[in-house]
């Protein structure tokens, strides 16, 4: 009998965790997003996301300039969308190279595999 109660409690906790993740996704993007783990968006106002998208564990989205994510896109675990980076040509000649921003566009139906890093102007 005790095992039955623990099993039910485990299911309830898992449902509550899932609901909290979905609520977090909605609070960031102001629309339903399939969330499977904690993720970070630094500037949500600069990020747009389409319908029926999924975000996995440890996704990082910078949003310094503009990031557009299409419909039916999956961001696998550890994906990073970094829309600014260091000016490579200044790196060797300056103690503090400037940051060079650029938009990122992820088209409809794209599936970014685990650990993918997308840099500016892609």
Secondary structure, DSSP 8 states (H G I E B T S, - for coil): -HHHHHHHHHHHHHHHHHHHHHHHHHHHHSS--EE-S-EEES-GGGEEE-SS-EE-TTEEE--SS-EEE-TT-EE-TT-EE--EEE-HHHHTT-SS--EEE--EEE-TT-EE-TT-EE-TT-
